[in-house]
Amino acid sequence: MSSRNPVTAPLVRRAGSWVALCFAWSWGVAAVVYAAGIPVDGYWSLVLAIPFLVGPLLASLVWKRLVVREPIASIDTALRFDGIMILSWFAPVAIVWASALVAHLFGWGTLDLTGGPIVERVLELRGEDAAAKVQEGLAASRVPYALLASFQALIVGLFFYTPLAFAEEIGWRGVLLRELRPLGFWPAALGIGLTWGLWHVPLVLLLGYFPDAPVQGTLVLVGASIPLGALLAWVREAGGTVWAAALAHGVLTALGGFHELVLSGGVPQVVGVTGVAGGIVLLALALTLFARFPAGPSSPGPALAA
C-alpha cells in the first residue's frame, strides 16, 4: 500500500507549481540584472525591486490561467473594513517601537529620541553642513522626529507601499495560503513565511540591505520572515481579506529604517525590525497568538467585493 497521503500529495503539487513559477520569475529578474551589471543603487534599484516584487502577482495570474486552469476571478481580491484592518494599520508602528526597545534593553543600541541618531546618519552620508541643518530643524520642532516619522509612515505605508505589498500578498497570503490551509493554519503560515523569506534572498543581497554582514544579515532576515509571515497570515485570515496583510506589510516596509531614527549604535541585522531585535518581538507576538488561537483565527465570513 502506498504511504503517500492521497489528500496532501496533490495539494503539495499544486502549491509547489505556484512556488516554482514565483521563484522562476523573481530570481530570473535578479539573475538578469546581476548578469547585465545594471546598477542597483538610488533610483536604479527600482529596476530590480519592482519587477522582482510583482513576481507573486504574475505567478498567480499565470498559475490560475495555464497551470490549474481556474478562473482568474477566483483569486481573492475582496475587501472589507473592520477592526482587523485598523490593527493591521497601526500594529507595525508598535512592532518597530518594541523592536527598538528590545535592542536598547539588550545593549545592542542606545535609544535616543532627541534626534541624535538622525544627525549621526546624515553626518555619515552627507557631511557636517547637512548634519548641522538637520540639527537646527530638530531643535526647532516641538514634536520628536521619531513620533512624526511614525505618523508619516502610516500615511506613506497606506498610499504607496500597500499597493506594492499587495502584489506580494495576493500570492503568498492569498493564493498560497488558500492552497495550503488544509494542512492547518499554523503549519501553512509558518511554511509560507519561511519560503517567502528565502524568496527575498537575491533582492536582499543585490540591494545591499546588510552591507557589513550580507550573509549573516540575510540569514537573520529569513529567520524573522517566519514569524512575520505567520502574523501577516493571521491578519489576512482574521480579517477575511488579503488587503489586511498588504496594509500591515506596507506600513512595516515604510518603517523599515526606523531603527536609524531612534537608536545610536548597532547594526541593522541586530537592531532592525527584520533583525534579531525585531525577530524577538515578532516571535513573541506569533507565540502569543498561537497560545490564544491554536487552530488559527476564525474567518469573519464573506468580504465585500473589491
C-alpha positions as CSV (number, residue, x, y, z in Angstrom):
1,M,0.0,0.0,0.0
2,S,1.3,3.5,-0.8
3,S,2.3,5.6,2.2
4,R,1.5,8.8,0.4
5,N,-1.3,10.8,1.8
6,P,-3.9,11.0,-1.1
7,V,-5.0,14.4,0.0
8,T,-1.7,16.1,0.8
9,A,0.2,14.9,-2.3
10,P,-2.0,16.8,-4.9
11,L,-2.1,19.8,-2.6
12,V,1.7,20.0,-2.4
13,R,2.0,19.5,-6.1
14,R,-0.4,22.4,-6.8
15,A,1.3,24.7,-4.2
16,G,4.7,23.7,-5.5
17,S,3.9,24.6,-9.0
18,W,2.9,28.1,-7.8
19,V,6.1,28.5,-5.8
20,A,8.2,27.3,-8.8
21,L,6.6,30.0,-11.0
22,C,7.1,32.7,-8.4
23,F,10.8,31.9,-7.8
24,A,11.4,31.4,-11.6
25,W,10.2,34.9,-12.4
26,S,11.7,36.9,-9.4
27,W,15.0,35.0,-9.2
28,G,15.2,35.2,-13.0
29,V,14.8,39.0,-12.9
30,A,17.6,39.2,-10.3
31,A,19.8,37.0,-12.4
32,V,19.3,39.2,-15.5
33,V,20.0,42.4,-13.5
34,Y,23.1,40.9,-12.0
35,A,24.4,39.4,-15.3
36,A,23.8,42.7,-17.1
37,G,25.7,44.7,-14.5
38,I,22.7,47.1,-14.1
39,P,23.4,49.4,-11.1
40,V,21.0,48.8,-8.2
41,D,21.6,51.9,-6.1
42,G,19.4,55.0,-5.8
43,Y,16.5,55.1,-8.3
44,W,18.1,52.4,-10.3
45,S,17.2,50.0,-7.5
46,L,13.6,50.1,-8.8
47,V,14.8,48.4,-12.0
48,L,15.3,45.3,-9.8
49,A,12.9,45.8,-6.9
50,I,9.6,46.4,-8.8
51,P,9.9,43.5,-11.4
52,F,11.1,41.2,-8.6
53,L,8.3,42.1,-6.2
54,V,5.5,41.6,-8.7
55,G,6.5,38.0,-9.1
56,P,3.8,36.6,-6.8
57,L,1.1,38.5,-8.6
58,L,2.3,37.4,-12.1
59,A,2.8,33.8,-10.8
60,S,-0.8,33.8,-9.5
61,L,-2.2,35.0,-12.8
62,V,-0.2,32.5,-14.9
63,W,-0.8,29.7,-12.5
64,K,-4.5,30.2,-12.4
65,R,-4.8,30.6,-16.2
66,L,-2.4,28.0,-17.5
67,V,-1.5,25.5,-14.8
68,V,-4.6,24.8,-12.8
69,R,-6.9,26.3,-15.4
70,E,-9.2,28.0,-13.0
71,P,-10.8,31.4,-13.5
72,I,-8.5,34.3,-12.7
73,A,-11.6,35.9,-10.9
74,S,-11.2,33.1,-8.3
75,I,-8.2,34.9,-6.9
76,D,-9.3,36.6,-3.7
77,T,-9.1,40.4,-4.0
78,A,-12.2,41.1,-1.8
79,L,-12.0,44.0,0.6
80,R,-13.6,44.5,4.0
81,F,-13.2,47.2,6.7
82,D,-13.3,46.2,10.3
83,G,-11.1,46.2,13.5
84,I,-8.5,43.9,11.9
85,M,-7.8,46.5,9.2
86,I,-7.3,49.1,11.9
87,L,-5.0,46.7,13.7
88,S,-3.1,46.0,10.5
89,W,-2.6,49.7,10.0
90,F,-1.3,50.6,13.5
91,A,0.3,47.4,14.8
92,P,3.5,47.8,12.6
93,V,4.3,51.1,14.5
94,A,4.0,49.3,17.8
95,I,6.3,46.5,16.5
96,V,9.1,48.8,15.4
97,W,9.0,50.7,18.7
98,A,9.1,47.5,20.6
99,S,12.0,46.3,18.5
100,A,13.9,49.4,19.3
101,L,13.2,49.0,22.9
102,V,14.4,45.4,22.8
103,A,17.6,46.5,21.1
104,H,18.1,49.1,23.9
105,L,17.4,46.7,26.7
106,F,19.9,44.1,25.4
107,G,22.5,46.8,24.9
108,W,22.7,46.4,21.1
109,G,22.0,50.1,20.6
110,T,21.1,53.1,22.7
111,L,17.6,54.5,22.5
112,D,17.8,58.3,21.8
113,L,14.6,60.3,21.0
114,T,16.4,63.6,20.8
115,G,17.3,63.2,17.1
116,G,20.9,62.3,17.7
117,P,20.8,59.1,15.6
118,I,19.4,61.1,12.7
119,V,22.1,63.6,12.9
120,E,24.7,60.8,13.1
121,R,23.3,59.2,10.0
122,V,23.2,62.5,8.0
123,L,26.7,63.3,9.1
124,E,27.9,59.9,7.8
125,L,26.1,60.2,4.5
126,R,26.1,63.9,3.6
127,G,28.7,65.7,5.8
128,E,28.8,68.3,8.5
129,D,26.9,71.1,6.8
130,A,23.9,68.9,6.2
131,A,24.0,67.5,9.7
132,A,24.1,71.0,11.2
133,K,20.9,71.9,9.2
134,V,19.2,68.8,10.4
135,Q,20.2,69.6,14.0
136,E,18.7,73.1,13.6
137,G,15.4,71.7,12.3
138,L,15.2,69.1,15.1
139,A,15.8,71.9,17.7
140,A,13.0,74.0,16.3
141,S,10.5,71.2,16.1
142,R,8.0,70.7,19.0
143,V,7.3,67.1,18.1
144,P,10.1,64.5,18.4
145,Y,11.0,63.4,14.9
146,A,10.6,59.7,15.7
147,L,6.9,60.3,16.5
148,L,6.5,62.4,13.4
149,A,8.1,59.7,11.3
150,S,5.7,57.1,12.8
151,F,2.8,59.2,11.7
152,Q,4.2,59.8,8.2
153,A,4.8,56.0,7.8
154,L,1.1,55.4,8.4
155,I,0.3,57.7,5.5
156,V,3.1,56.7,3.2
157,G,2.6,53.0,4.0
158,L,-1.1,53.2,3.3
159,F,-1.0,55.1,-0.1
160,F,2.4,54.0,-1.5
161,Y,3.7,50.8,0.0
162,T,0.4,48.9,0.5
163,P,-0.3,48.7,-3.3
164,L,3.2,47.3,-3.8
165,A,2.8,44.9,-0.9
166,F,-0.5,43.7,-2.4
167,A,1.4,42.4,-5.4
168,E,3.2,40.1,-2.9
169,E,0.4,39.3,-0.6
170,I,-2.1,38.3,-3.3
171,G,0.3,35.4,-3.9
172,W,1.8,34.5,-0.5
173,R,-1.1,35.1,1.8
174,G,-3.7,34.9,-0.9
175,V,-3.3,32.0,-3.4
176,L,-0.7,30.0,-1.5
177,L,-2.3,30.3,1.9
178,R,-5.6,29.1,0.5
179,E,-3.9,26.2,-1.2
180,L,-2.1,25.1,2.0
181,R,-4.8,25.9,4.5
182,P,-5.9,22.2,4.7
183,L,-2.6,21.4,6.3
184,G,-3.7,23.6,9.3
185,F,-3.3,27.3,9.7
186,W,0.0,27.4,11.7
187,P,1.9,24.8,9.6
188,A,0.8,26.6,6.4
189,A,1.5,30.1,7.7
190,L,5.0,29.2,9.1
191,G,5.9,27.2,6.0
192,I,4.9,30.1,3.7
193,G,6.8,32.5,5.9
194,L,10.0,30.5,5.5
195,T,9.5,30.2,1.7
196,W,8.7,33.9,1.5
197,G,11.9,34.7,3.4
198,L,14.0,32.6,1.1
199,W,12.4,34.1,-2.0
200,H,13.8,37.5,-0.8
201,V,17.4,36.4,-0.8
202,P,18.6,37.7,-4.2
203,L,16.9,41.0,-3.6
204,V,18.4,41.5,-0.2
205,L,21.9,40.6,-1.4
206,L,21.8,42.7,-4.6
207,L,20.4,45.8,-2.9
208,G,22.9,45.5,-0.1
209,Y,20.5,45.6,2.8
210,F,23.2,44.4,5.1
211,P,26.5,45.9,3.7
212,D,28.7,45.0,6.7
213,A,27.4,41.4,7.0
214,P,25.4,40.3,3.9
215,V,25.3,36.6,4.7
216,Q,24.6,37.0,8.4
217,G,22.0,39.7,7.8
218,T,20.2,37.7,5.1
219,L,20.0,34.6,7.3
220,V,18.6,36.7,10.1
221,L,16.0,38.3,7.8
222,V,14.9,34.8,6.6
223,G,14.5,33.8,10.2
224,A,12.5,36.9,11.1
225,S,10.3,36.3,8.0
226,I,8.9,33.1,9.5
227,P,7.0,34.7,12.5
228,L,6.3,37.8,10.4
229,G,4.8,35.7,7.7
230,A,2.7,33.9,10.3
231,L,1.4,37.3,11.6
232,L,0.6,38.5,8.1
233,A,-1.3,35.2,7.5
234,W,-3.2,35.7,10.8
235,V,-4.4,39.2,9.9
236,R,-5.3,38.1,6.4
237,E,-7.4,35.2,7.8
238,A,-8.9,37.1,10.7
239,G,-9.8,40.0,8.5
240,G,-11.1,37.9,5.7
241,T,-9.1,39.9,3.1
242,V,-5.6,39.9,1.6
243,W,-5.7,43.7,1.9
244,A,-5.3,43.4,5.7
245,A,-1.9,41.6,5.2
246,A,-1.0,44.1,2.4
247,L,-1.7,47.0,4.7
248,A,0.4,45.7,7.6
249,H,3.2,44.7,5.2
250,G,3.1,48.2,3.5
251,V,3.3,50.1,6.8
252,L,6.1,47.9,8.1
253,T,8.0,48.5,4.9
254,A,7.6,52.2,5.3
255,L,9.1,51.8,8.8
256,G,12.0,49.6,7.7
257,G,14.7,52.1,8.6
258,F,13.1,53.2,11.9
259,H,16.0,51.9,14.0
260,E,18.2,54.5,12.3
261,L,16.0,57.3,13.7
262,V,15.9,56.2,17.4
263,L,19.0,54.1,18.1
264,S,22.6,55.1,18.3
265,G,25.0,52.3,17.5
266,G,24.0,48.9,16.5
267,V,23.9,47.2,13.1
268,P,20.7,46.5,11.1
269,Q,20.9,42.8,11.2
270,V,20.8,43.0,15.0
271,V,18.7,46.1,15.9
272,G,16.3,46.3,12.9
273,V,12.7,45.1,12.7
274,T,13.9,42.3,10.4
275,G,17.0,41.8,12.6
276,V,17.5,40.0,15.8
277,A,15.6,42.5,17.9
278,G,12.6,42.6,15.6
279,G,12.7,38.8,15.3
280,I,12.3,38.6,19.1
281,V,9.2,40.8,19.0
282,L,7.7,39.1,16.0
283,L,8.3,35.6,17.5
284,A,6.8,36.7,20.8
285,L,3.6,38.0,19.0
286,A,3.3,34.8,17.0
287,L,3.7,32.6,20.1
288,T,1.0,34.7,21.9
289,L,-1.4,34.3,19.0
290,F,-0.6,30.6,18.8
291,A,-1.4,30.2,22.5
292,R,-4.7,32.1,22.1
293,F,-5.7,30.6,18.7
294,P,-4.1,27.2,18.4
295,A,-6.3,26.3,15.4
296,G,-5.8,29.7,13.8
297,P,-8.2,32.7,13.6
298,S,-11.8,32.2,12.6
299,S,-12.7,33.7,9.2
300,P,-15.2,36.6,9.7
301,G,-17.2,35.4,6.7
302,P,-17.7,36.8,3.2
303,A,-15.9,40.0,2.4
304,L,-17.1,42.9,0.2
305,A,-16.2,42.5,-3.4
306,A,-13.4,44.8,-4.4
